């Protein structure tokens, strides 16, 4: 789906989840592998980031994540759990850069480092800071706050991050539906459209009709004469793909943990 990415920097767990997509697609029945840190990750911060990006480009996702703060959580995932994340990995795979260049490195006295990586070209050219910390004698991608959260939650960290992203995406999609309805009404004599009509008009993406990539069920209901509309979103699997239910009407978006059930509008 074409929606705003939640991946701010490589200090966020989902950045690493995104890069896991290629391996998840290529390996339908992943098997545990020995927990060895790649030799390429034993050098300077720039060496580690270079090895990290290279591993991602070559679909060596396990090597990449062993170079990150997510190592404890990755090692705790079973093959079945890793497979469960495949739809999430797939929808974020495009965030992994095809080409990159290390442009600088900065160290401080607290065992932290920042490596600056240039990606893209033309109007898409950007330089992103990649944070690293010193852990057990080696540099790893991530920051100390994230590392502490991963160590505390273990593999649960992945599941909580997925829920947070799906919930934010669901809210973003409802905002997009609201804007789409305005555009649709301008082209249809003031009449609003149902979800299929919005998809066919190209205002919202096709995968909103299913739950595989969104983790949510979306529904649009039209009022008399199609002159009004409401929209809802509920998690496809409560507690796994989301907890919040959403309701949209002319007053805006309401959201609440309704146990996975449709949310009724507040009076």
Backbone as CSV, one residue per row, in Angstrom:
resi,resn,N_x,N_y,N_z,CA_x,CA_y,CA_z,C_x,C_y,C_z
1,UNK,0.836,-1.189,0.000,0.000,0.000,0.000,0.877,1.248,0.000
2,UNK,0.388,2.320,-0.647,1.112,3.564,-0.647,0.673,4.404,0.535
3,UNK,1.324,4.218,1.649,0.957,4.967,2.840,2.221,5.425,3.536
4,UNK,2.053,6.405,4.418,3.205,6.987,5.099,3.938,5.928,5.903
5,UNK,5.258,5.843,5.685,6.040,4.832,6.396,6.236,5.199,7.847
6,UNK,6.341,4.178,8.677,6.566,4.401,10.098,8.044,4.225,10.464
7,UNK,8.864,4.078,9.456,10.259,3.788,9.732,11.057,5.082,9.734
8,UNK,11.316,5.616,10.878,12.001,6.903,10.966,13.507,6.756,10.747
9,UNK,14.160,5.873,11.461,15.592,5.635,11.326,15.839,4.173,11.628
10,UNK,17.105,3.771,11.514,17.435,2.379,11.796,17.436,2.087,13.282
11,UNK,17.105,3.064,14.098,16.976,2.798,15.532,15.619,2.209,15.856
12,UNK,14.705,2.197,14.900,13.378,1.647,15.128,13.334,0.193,14.699
13,UNK,12.658,-0.597,15.453,12.597,-2.020,15.162,11.992,-2.312,13.809
14,UNK,10.985,-1.588,13.398,10.307,-1.902,12.154,11.176,-1.697,10.939
15,UNK,12.208,-0.905,11.072,13.137,-0.769,9.960,13.771,-2.111,9.671
16,UNK,14.108,-2.817,10.728,14.703,-4.130,10.560,13.658,-5.151,10.113
17,UNK,12.439,-5.016,10.612,11.367,-5.906,10.170,11.135,-5.744,8.679
18,UNK,11.170,-4.514,8.226,10.954,-4.263,6.801,11.982,-4.998,5.967
19,UNK,13.199,-4.973,6.419,14.262,-5.582,5.643,14.249,-7.098,5.726
20,UNK,13.453,-7.651,6.594,13.346,-9.098,6.700,12.463,-9.694,5.613
21,UNK,11.789,-8.858,4.869,10.794,-9.350,3.914,11.393,-10.266,2.852
22,UNK,12.510,-9.888,2.301,13.073,-10.677,1.208,13.360,-12.111,1.646
23,UNK,13.919,-12.245,2.834,14.212,-13.591,3.314,12.937,-14.339,3.667
24,UNK,11.959,-13.633,4.202,10.708,-14.288,4.564,9.997,-14.832,3.336
25,UNK,10.046,-14.103,2.241,9.408,-14.575,1.021,10.164,-15.737,0.416
26,UNK,11.491,-15.680,0.496,12.304,-16.707,-0.154,12.335,-18.003,0.641
27,UNK,12.021,-17.904,1.930,12.139,-19.072,2.806,10.799,-19.332,3.470
28,UNK,9.952,-20.117,2.847,8.593,-20.317,3.345,8.548,-21.140,4.611
29,UNK,9.583,-21.941,4.852,9.657,-22.745,6.072,10.986,-22.496,6.767
30,UNK,11.138,-21.308,7.375,12.421,-20.970,7.983,12.782,-21.920,9.110
31,UNK,14.056,-22.201,9.226,14.557,-23.082,10.289,15.566,-22.315,11.133
32,UNK,15.598,-22.600,12.417,16.568,-21.938,13.275,17.988,-22.194,12.792
33,UNK,18.832,-21.165,12.934,20.229,-21.269,12.556,21.098,-20.938,13.765
34,UNK,22.345,-21.370,13.763,23.224,-21.063,14.882,23.330,-19.562,15.095
35,UNK,23.334,-19.143,16.354,23.368,-17.719,16.679,24.800,-17.215,16.657
36,UNK,25.347,-17.028,15.488,26.701,-16.516,15.340,26.643,-15.154,14.691
37,UNK,27.415,-14.221,15.224,27.464,-12.888,14.651,28.358,-12.907,13.419
38,UNK,27.904,-12.362,12.272,28.723,-12.341,11.064,30.074,-11.688,11.317
39,UNK,31.109,-12.272,10.740,32.456,-11.741,10.944,32.572,-10.302,10.477
40,UNK,31.802,-9.929,9.429,31.870,-8.580,8.879,31.397,-7.536,9.876
41,UNK,30.692,-7.962,10.920,30.142,-7.013,11.881,31.106,-6.719,13.024
42,UNK,32.345,-7.160,12.942,33.277,-7.000,14.041,34.165,-5.774,13.907
43,UNK,33.975,-4.963,12.853,34.845,-3.824,12.617,34.311,-2.532,13.203
44,UNK,34.594,-1.428,12.499,34.168,-0.102,12.920,32.666,0.059,12.710
45,UNK,32.062,1.128,13.241,30.644,1.378,12.967,30.327,1.410,11.482
46,UNK,31.175,2.044,10.693,30.944,2.089,9.246,31.011,0.701,8.629
47,UNK,31.944,-0.127,9.103,32.048,-1.504,8.602,30.765,-2.279,8.897
48,UNK,30.218,-2.087,10.100,29.008,-2.813,10.491,27.822,-2.370,9.646
49,UNK,27.668,-1.064,9.464,26.547,-0.563,8.666,26.677,-1.023,7.218
50,UNK,27.892,-1.008,6.700,28.110,-1.477,5.322,27.746,-2.963,5.205
51,UNK,28.175,-3.761,6.184,27.854,-5.185,6.168,26.355,-5.409,6.342
52,UNK,25.742,-4.563,7.166,24.303,-4.670,7.421,23.505,-4.434,6.138
53,UNK,23.787,-3.329,5.467,23.088,-3.011,4.216,23.350,-4.073,3.153
54,UNK,24.578,-4.533,3.078,24.923,-5.550,2.083,24.145,-6.838,2.343
55,UNK,24.050,-7.228,3.604,23.290,-8.433,3.950,21.836,-8.293,3.528
56,UNK,21.271,-7.101,3.708,19.884,-6.883,3.324,19.708,-6.997,1.814
57,UNK,20.635,-6.402,1.073,20.554,-6.463,-0.387,20.646,-7.897,-0.884
58,UNK,21.394,-8.720,-0.161,21.590,-10.113,-0.558,20.589,-11.053,0.105
59,UNK,19.579,-10.499,0.764,18.522,-11.277,1.419,19.051,-12.158,2.545
60,UNK,20.170,-11.811,3.116,20.688,-12.530,4.282,20.170,-11.841,5.543
61,UNK,18.842,-11.966,5.720,18.191,-11.187,6.758,18.649,-11.568,8.155
62,UNK,18.897,-12.854,8.389,19.325,-13.257,9.732,20.664,-12.624,10.079
63,UNK,21.588,-12.622,9.124,22.864,-11.953,9.349,22.650,-10.478,9.687
64,UNK,21.739,-9.826,8.953,21.490,-8.405,9.181,20.959,-8.162,10.588
65,UNK,19.974,-8.954,11.007,19.371,-8.708,12.305,20.280,-9.112,13.458
66,UNK,21.225,-10.024,13.205,22.208,-10.352,14.235,23.199,-9.214,14.448
67,UNK,23.203,-8.257,13.520,24.046,-7.070,13.674,23.295,-5.929,14.337
68,UNK,22.108,-6.210,14.844,21.254,-5.153,15.378,20.863,-5.429,16.819
69,UNK,20.182,-4.447,17.419,19.678,-4.599,18.783,18.561,-5.622,18.871
70,UNK,18.048,-6.070,17.727,16.956,-7.039,17.718,17.424,-8.478,17.861
71,UNK,18.705,-8.697,18.016,19.214,-10.064,18.074,18.494,-10.921,19.124
72,UNK,18.303,-10.452,20.379,17.626,-11.307,21.363,16.209,-11.689,20.943
73,UNK,15.475,-10.762,20.321,14.100,-11.050,19.908,14.064,-11.991,18.716
74,UNK,14.984,-11.800,17.773,15.038,-12.651,16.588,15.333,-14.086,16.976
75,UNK,16.278,-14.278,17.872,16.658,-15.621,18.285,15.524,-16.340,19.004
76,UNK,14.590,-15.559,19.580,13.493,-16.158,20.334,12.308,-16.545,19.458
77,UNK,12.252,-16.055,18.204,11.126,-16.363,17.330,11.214,-17.801,16.816
78,UNK,10.092,-18.499,16.866,10.030,-19.837,16.281,9.839,-19.714,14.773
79,UNK,10.100,-20.766,14.002,9.846,-20.716,12.557,8.398,-20.348,12.237
80,UNK,7.448,-20.855,13.031,6.040,-20.554,12.791,5.745,-19.079,13.032
81,UNK,6.355,-18.507,14.061,6.137,-17.091,14.359,6.752,-16.207,13.290
82,UNK,7.936,-16.578,12.807,8.559,-15.814,11.738,7.683,-15.836,10.490
83,UNK,7.108,-16.987,10.199,6.234,-17.109,9.035,4.997,-16.228,9.197
84,UNK,4.505,-16.102,10.420,3.322,-15.278,10.685,3.560,-13.820,10.323
85,UNK,4.820,-13.389,10.430,5.133,-11.996,10.142,5.321,-11.716,8.651
86,UNK,5.282,-12.717,7.808,5.594,-12.518,6.397,4.767,-11.419,5.729
87,UNK,3.444,-11.340,5.948,2.698,-10.240,5.312,3.197,-8.864,5.738
88,UNK,3.590,-8.738,7.019,4.111,-7.454,7.497,5.459,-7.157,6.860
89,UNK,6.300,-8.190,6.763,7.588,-8.001,6.114,7.396,-7.576,4.657
90,UNK,6.482,-8.242,3.967,6.297,-8.004,2.540,5.852,-6.578,2.256
91,UNK,4.961,-6.038,3.068,4.450,-4.710,2.785,5.453,-3.615,3.094
92,UNK,6.518,-3.955,3.827,7.523,-2.975,4.175,8.844,-3.174,3.433
93,UNK,8.894,-4.194,2.584,10.158,-4.574,1.951,10.776,-3.445,1.133
94,UNK,9.937,-2.612,0.521,10.443,-1.573,-0.366,11.261,-0.516,0.359
95,UNK,11.213,-0.493,1.685,11.981,0.512,2.416,13.475,0.195,2.447
96,UNK,13.859,-1.030,2.131,15.280,-1.376,2.097,15.912,-0.749,0.860
97,UNK,16.950,0.084,1.015,17.549,0.768,-0.136,18.276,-0.188,-1.061
98,UNK,18.137,0.051,-2.360,18.832,-0.775,-3.346,20.303,-0.400,-3.424
99,UNK,20.591,0.875,-3.249,21.971,1.360,-3.300,22.209,2.311,-2.132
100,UNK,23.430,2.339,-1.668,23.758,3.206,-0.543,25.225,3.590,-0.599
101,UNK,25.562,4.643,0.156,26.949,5.086,0.261,27.173,5.654,1.653
102,UNK,28.215,5.193,2.332,28.580,5.721,3.648,29.268,7.062,3.430
103,UNK,28.741,8.115,4.057,29.307,9.455,3.845,30.041,10.002,5.061
104,UNK,29.914,9.346,6.198,30.600,9.849,7.376,30.319,8.994,8.596
105,UNK,31.098,9.216,9.643,30.978,8.461,10.884,31.313,9.368,12.046
106,UNK,30.545,9.266,13.123,30.763,10.101,14.297,30.722,9.233,15.549
107,UNK,31.754,9.330,16.381,31.834,8.572,17.628,31.719,9.518,18.809
108,UNK,31.187,9.007,19.938,31.245,9.782,21.168,31.831,8.918,22.271
109,UNK,32.004,9.508,23.428,32.695,8.799,24.494,31.825,7.851,25.288
110,UNK,30.575,7.712,24.932,29.650,6.864,25.694,29.395,5.515,25.038
111,UNK,30.223,5.146,24.080,30.026,3.878,23.404,28.911,3.919,22.383
112,UNK,28.585,5.107,21.864,27.582,5.263,20.821,28.249,5.798,19.562
113,UNK,27.608,5.573,18.447,28.146,6.069,17.174,26.996,6.366,16.220
114,UNK,27.275,7.224,15.255,26.322,7.525,14.191,27.046,7.425,12.864
115,UNK,26.473,6.657,11.952,27.009,6.537,10.599,25.996,7.175,9.649
116,UNK,26.481,7.996,8.737,25.594,8.694,7.811,25.608,7.972,6.471
117,UNK,24.407,7.628,6.006,24.256,6.822,4.799,23.438,7.589,3.775
118,UNK,23.975,7.695,2.579,23.267,8.358,1.487,22.574,7.318,0.634
119,UNK,21.293,7.525,0.371,20.519,6.617,-0.466,19.730,7.422,-1.484
120,UNK,19.294,6.743,-2.533,18.481,7.388,-3.556,19.295,8.285,-4.464
121,UNK,18.598,8.946,-5.367,19.232,9.867,-6.288,18.214,10.909,-6.729
122,UNK,18.710,11.991,-7.289,17.822,13.049,-7.739,17.010,13.618,-6.595
123,UNK,15.716,13.773,-6.818,14.855,14.335,-5.780,14.662,13.375,-4.607
124,UNK,15.002,12.095,-4.805,14.892,11.103,-3.739,16.183,10.948,-2.940
125,UNK,17.188,11.736,-3.283,18.470,11.652,-2.578,18.316,12.137,-1.144
126,UNK,18.820,11.345,-0.202,18.776,11.757,1.190,19.914,11.107,1.959
127,UNK,20.295,11.743,3.043,21.318,11.212,3.935,20.667,10.927,5.274
128,UNK,20.698,9.660,5.687,20.049,9.234,6.921,21.088,8.864,7.976
129,UNK,20.881,9.287,9.230,21.766,8.850,10.312,21.373,7.455,10.795
130,UNK,22.347,6.585,10.926,22.126,5.242,11.461,22.842,5.164,12.802
131,UNK,22.089,4.952,13.868,22.667,4.901,15.211,23.179,3.511,15.537
132,UNK,24.269,3.445,16.266,24.837,2.186,16.727,25.260,2.322,18.180
133,UNK,25.294,1.188,18.874,25.804,1.146,20.236,26.815,0.015,20.340
134,UNK,27.650,0.115,21.357,28.627,-0.931,21.633,27.984,-1.951,22.562
135,UNK,27.936,-3.200,22.133,27.286,-4.239,22.927,28.125,-5.500,22.888
136,UNK,28.530,-5.956,24.045,29.349,-7.168,24.157,30.571,-7.121,23.235
137,UNK,31.199,-5.961,23.195,32.444,-5.816,22.449,32.293,-5.588,20.965
138,UNK,31.064,-5.434,20.475,30.850,-5.229,19.038,29.835,-4.117,18.830
139,UNK,29.950,-3.439,17.700,28.966,-2.424,17.329,27.723,-3.090,16.765
140,UNK,26.549,-2.614,17.184,25.288,-3.137,16.650,24.395,-1.967,16.257
141,UNK,23.566,-2.172,15.247,22.665,-1.136,14.752,21.504,-0.953,15.722
142,UNK,21.242,0.293,16.122,20.159,0.602,17.039,20.610,1.569,18.117
143,UNK,19.724,1.884,19.055,20.082,2.770,20.161,19.838,2.080,21.496
144,UNK,20.264,2.703,22.559,20.198,2.065,23.875,18.763,1.928,24.382
145,UNK,17.931,2.911,24.091,16.529,2.817,24.520,15.843,1.638,23.843
146,UNK,16.080,1.499,22.542,15.498,0.367,21.828,16.057,-0.956,22.302
147,UNK,17.363,-0.988,22.563,17.994,-2.223,23.033,17.416,-2.658,24.368
148,UNK,17.171,-1.682,25.266,16.603,-2.014,26.573,15.189,-2.576,26.425
149,UNK,14.406,-1.996,25.491,13.037,-2.474,25.278,13.034,-3.894,24.727
150,UNK,13.949,-4.169,23.810,14.025,-5.511,23.224,14.418,-6.535,24.274
151,UNK,15.408,-6.202,25.077,15.855,-7.139,26.110,14.760,-7.393,27.143
152,UNK,13.962,-6.381,27.425,12.891,-6.522,28.407,11.735,-7.364,27.872
153,UNK,11.372,-7.142,26.605,10.193,-7.795,26.038,10.508,-9.066,25.261
154,UNK,11.738,-9.243,24.831,12.062,-10.413,24.022,11.285,-10.405,22.720
155,UNK,10.816,-11.572,22.295,10.109,-11.641,21.016,8.774,-10.901,21.047
156,UNK,8.242,-10.646,22.252,7.000,-9.886,22.376,7.148,-8.503,21.762
157,UNK,8.377,-8.008,21.718,8.639,-6.695,21.145,8.140,-6.613,19.708
158,UNK,8.377,-7.670,18.912,7.916,-7.700,17.531,6.398,-7.594,17.457
159,UNK,5.718,-8.347,18.296,4.257,-8.384,18.244,3.656,-7.036,18.648
160,UNK,4.241,-6.404,19.664,3.732,-5.099,20.090,3.982,-4.042,19.034
161,UNK,5.124,-4.102,18.371,5.422,-3.139,17.311,4.456,-3.319,16.142
162,UNK,4.160,-4.557,15.815,3.239,-4.803,14.703,1.860,-4.227,15.017
163,UNK,1.384,-4.435,16.231,0.082,-3.894,16.623,0.087,-2.371,16.514
164,UNK,1.139,-1.742,17.010,1.213,-0.280,16.975,1.180,0.248,15.541
165,UNK,1.909,-0.421,14.647,1.957,0.027,13.260,0.616,-0.181,12.566
166,UNK,-0.014,-1.339,12.781,-1.309,-1.597,12.162,-2.359,-0.605,12.646
167,UNK,-2.323,-0.273,13.927,-3.301,0.678,14.451,-3.091,2.061,13.846
168,UNK,-1.841,2.488,13.729,-1.582,3.792,13.124,-1.959,3.791,11.649
169,UNK,-1.670,2.702,10.964,-2.035,2.587,9.552,-3.553,2.624,9.366
170,UNK,-4.291,1.975,10.277,-5.745,1.973,10.179,-6.295,3.387,10.329
171,UNK,-5.752,4.132,11.266,-6.203,5.515,11.446,-5.845,6.363,10.223
172,UNK,-4.635,6.166,9.706,-4.229,6.889,8.493,-5.149,6.554,7.324
173,UNK,-5.529,5.280,7.208,-6.384,4.868,6.101,-7.770,5.481,6.209
174,UNK,-8.296,5.605,7.409,-9.601,6.241,7.572,-9.534,7.716,7.188
175,UNK,-8.435,8.366,7.516,-8.254,9.747,7.062,-8.193,9.810,5.539
176,UNK,-7.567,8.816,4.951,-7.489,8.768,3.487,-8.871,8.514,2.885
177,UNK,-9.659,7.657,3.523,-11.024,7.404,3.051,-11.841,8.689,3.100
178,UNK,-11.681,9.464,4.173,-12.407,10.727,4.304,-12.071,11.672,3.158
179,UNK,-10.777,11.802,2.850,-10.366,12.661,1.740,-10.842,12.099,0.409
180,UNK,-10.794,10.763,0.276,-11.237,10.121,-0.965,-12.716,10.375,-1.219
181,UNK,-13.514,10.373,-0.174,-14.951,10.604,-0.338,-15.235,12.005,-0.851
182,UNK,-14.476,12.970,-0.404,-14.660,14.333,-0.893,-14.352,14.416,-2.380
183,UNK,-13.248,13.778,-2.778,-12.879,13.778,-4.197,-13.906,13.012,-5.026
184,UNK,-14.375,11.900,-4.493,-15.353,11.081,-5.207,-16.661,11.854,-5.394
185,UNK,-17.108,12.541,-4.339,-18.370,13.277,-4.409,-18.303,14.395,-5.446
186,UNK,-17.140,15.012,-5.600,-17.001,16.069,-6.601,-17.202,15.539,-8.014
187,UNK,-16.913,14.271,-8.218,-17.029,13.662,-9.538,-18.360,12.944,-9.738
188,UNK,-19.179,12.852,-8.663,-20.415,12.067,-8.746,-21.606,12.833,-8.158
189,UNK,-21.714,14.082,-8.540,-22.885,14.911,-8.188,-23.179,14.927,-6.695
190,UNK,-22.138,14.931,-5.904,-22.307,15.016,-4.460,-22.590,13.706,-3.774
191,UNK,-22.578,12.612,-4.508,-22.808,11.296,-3.923,-21.490,10.667,-3.474
192,UNK,-21.531,10.017,-2.318,-20.356,9.317,-1.821,-20.353,7.880,-2.343
193,UNK,-19.204,7.214,-2.226,-19.082,5.854,-2.738,-18.787,4.845,-1.651
194,UNK,-19.142,3.583,-1.930,-18.778,2.536,-0.986,-17.307,2.181,-1.182
195,UNK,-16.826,1.214,-0.425,-15.398,0.910,-0.442,-14.943,0.437,-1.819
196,UNK,-15.746,-0.426,-2.468,-15.384,-0.912,-3.796,-15.310,0.223,-4.799
197,UNK,-16.228,1.163,-4.688,-16.231,2.299,-5.616,-14.991,3.160,-5.429
198,UNK,-14.579,3.361,-4.195,-13.377,4.163,-3.930,-12.125,3.473,-4.468
199,UNK,-12.083,2.134,-4.332,-10.949,1.375,-4.868,-10.929,1.460,-6.385
200,UNK,-12.073,1.251,-7.020,-12.150,1.282,-8.476,-11.803,2.657,-9.032
201,UNK,-12.108,3.702,-8.267,-11.778,5.059,-8.701,-10.308,5.388,-8.475
202,UNK,-9.592,4.510,-7.780,-8.172,4.717,-7.538,-7.855,5.621,-6.364
203,UNK,-8.857,5.888,-5.519,-8.633,6.783,-4.388,-8.041,6.070,-3.176
204,UNK,-8.281,4.780,-3.049,-7.703,3.995,-1.960,-7.149,2.704,-2.560
205,UNK,-6.166,2.070,-1.915,-5.529,0.887,-2.490,-6.391,-0.369,-2.437
206,UNK,-6.102,-1.277,-3.336,-6.859,-2.525,-3.474,-6.821,-3.362,-2.205
207,UNK,-5.701,-3.382,-1.506,-5.591,-4.299,-0.371,-6.418,-3.881,0.835
208,UNK,-7.074,-2.744,0.750,-7.983,-2.354,1.827,-9.212,-3.258,1.867
209,UNK,-9.452,-3.983,0.758,-10.594,-4.896,0.694,-10.335,-6.196,1.448
210,UNK,-9.077,-6.447,1.796,-8.722,-7.644,2.555,-7.997,-7.267,3.829
211,UNK,-7.460,-8.262,4.511,-6.796,-8.014,5.798,-5.337,-8.470,5.822
212,UNK,-4.888,-9.121,4.767,-3.563,-9.744,4.820,-2.461,-8.733,5.078
213,UNK,-2.492,-7.597,4.390,-1.435,-6.607,4.569,-1.799,-5.528,5.571
214,UNK,-3.092,-5.306,5.791,-3.510,-4.227,6.680,-3.702,-4.675,8.121
215,UNK,-4.074,-5.949,8.314,-4.373,-6.427,9.657,-5.712,-5.941,10.181
216,UNK,-6.481,-5.240,9.334,-7.763,-4.663,9.747,-8.849,-4.921,8.718
217,UNK,-10.092,-5.056,9.204,-11.277,-5.068,8.361,-11.773,-3.628,8.231
218,UNK,-11.953,-3.162,6.997,-12.491,-1.826,6.761,-13.886,-1.933,6.174
219,UNK,-14.755,-0.999,6.554,-16.121,-0.998,6.066,-16.596,0.439,5.882
220,UNK,-17.268,0.706,4.762,-17.876,2.017,4.513,-19.372,1.822,4.339
221,UNK,-20.170,2.568,5.093,-21.629,2.507,4.998,-22.144,3.839,4.477
222,UNK,-23.061,3.775,3.514,-23.630,4.984,2.918,-24.990,5.285,3.526
223,UNK,-25.273,6.583,3.696,-26.568,7.023,4.182,-27.580,7.119,3.058
224,UNK,-28.801,7.574,3.333,-29.846,7.703,2.312,-29.392,8.532,1.112
225,UNK,-29.605,7.979,-0.081,-29.232,8.681,-1.296,-27.744,8.854,-1.479
226,UNK,-26.946,8.137,-0.698,-25.473,8.236,-0.764,-24.976,9.654,-0.478
227,UNK,-25.737,10.401,0.332,-25.370,11.776,0.640,-24.586,11.897,1.945
228,UNK,-24.370,10.779,2.606,-23.554,10.749,3.817,-22.879,9.389,3.899
229,UNK,-21.901,9.294,4.761,-21.203,8.011,4.919,-20.582,7.922,6.303
230,UNK,-20.353,6.708,6.739,-19.550,6.415,7.925,-18.579,5.304,7.542
231,UNK,-17.512,5.163,8.292,-16.529,4.110,8.027,-16.056,3.525,9.346
232,UNK,-15.683,2.253,9.306,-15.208,1.561,10.500,-13.956,0.752,10.155
233,UNK,-13.214,0.425,11.201,-12.079,-0.486,11.056,-11.926,-1.266,12.348
234,UNK,-11.851,-2.599,12.230,-11.645,-3.472,13.380,-10.483,-4.423,13.091
235,UNK,-9.709,-4.777,14.124,-8.569,-5.678,13.903,-9.010,-7.044,13.396
236,UNK,-8.271,-7.581,12.450,-8.578,-8.898,11.895,-8.400,-9.976,12.954
237,UNK,-7.373,-9.848,13.777,-7.164,-10.754,14.907,-6.866,-9.906,16.133
238,UNK,-7.848,-9.772,16.980,-7.680,-8.926,18.163,-6.500,-9.416,19.007
239,UNK,-5.647,-8.472,19.376,-4.483,-8.811,20.183,-3.298,-9.292,19.380
240,UNK,-3.498,-9.531,18.076,-2.405,-9.965,17.207,-2.109,-8.916,16.131
241,UNK,-3.144,-8.453,15.446,-2.945,-7.442,14.394,-3.398,-6.058,14.848
242,UNK,-3.974,-5.962,16.022,-4.412,-4.680,16.546,-5.322,-4.878,17.747
243,UNK,-5.538,-3.800,18.496,-6.463,-3.830,19.633,-7.550,-2.764,19.498
244,UNK,-7.222,-1.649,18.869,-8.173,-0.553,18.765,-9.175,-0.773,17.635
245,UNK,-10.430,-0.384,17.887,-11.451,-0.299,16.845,-11.651,1.180,16.523
246,UNK,-12.013,1.487,15.270,-12.127,2.864,14.813,-13.500,3.117,14.199
247,UNK,-13.965,4.358,14.344,-15.230,4.772,13.740,-15.049,6.182,13.181
248,UNK,-15.462,6.383,11.933,-15.326,7.676,11.260,-16.685,8.176,10.822
249,UNK,-17.006,9.419,11.178,-18.177,10.087,10.629,-17.803,11.545,10.401
250,UNK,-18.786,12.395,10.157,-18.490,13.782,9.810,-17.808,14.552,10.935
251,UNK,-17.900,14.028,12.153,-17.259,14.698,13.282,-15.795,14.315,13.438
252,UNK,-15.352,13.286,12.716,-13.966,12.860,12.792,-13.828,11.386,13.148
253,UNK,-12.657,11.020,13.649,-12.350,9.629,13.970,-12.414,9.402,15.472
254,UNK,-13.104,8.346,15.865,-13.111,7.886,17.252,-12.395,6.538,17.304
255,UNK,-11.684,6.277,18.379,-10.968,5.010,18.513,-11.002,4.553,19.965
256,UNK,-11.071,3.226,20.126,-11.177,2.655,21.466,-10.905,1.165,21.398
257,UNK,-10.383,0.618,22.478,-10.244,-0.832,22.591,-11.622,-1.399,22.898
258,UNK,-12.228,-2.007,21.878,-13.570,-2.568,22.026,-13.534,-4.085,21.971
259,UNK,-12.388,-4.658,22.291,-12.263,-6.112,22.277,-12.353,-6.703,20.888
260,UNK,-12.058,-5.903,19.875,-12.108,-6.378,18.495,-13.455,-6.193,17.831
261,UNK,-14.465,-5.703,18.575,-15.803,-5.517,18.029,-15.941,-4.139,17.390
262,UNK,-16.923,-3.947,16.499,-17.144,-2.631,15.891,-17.403,-1.583,16.955
263,UNK,-16.872,-0.399,16.740,-17.031,0.689,17.690,-18.282,1.487,17.363
264,UNK,-19.112,1.704,18.352,-20.315,2.514,18.172,-19.960,3.973,18.379
265,UNK,-20.591,4.887,17.652,-20.263,6.308,17.796,-20.642,6.827,19.166
266,UNK,-19.828,7.744,19.676,-20.129,8.361,20.965,-21.269,9.336,20.805
267,UNK,-22.135,9.345,21.787,-23.279,10.243,21.737,-22.913,11.586,22.358
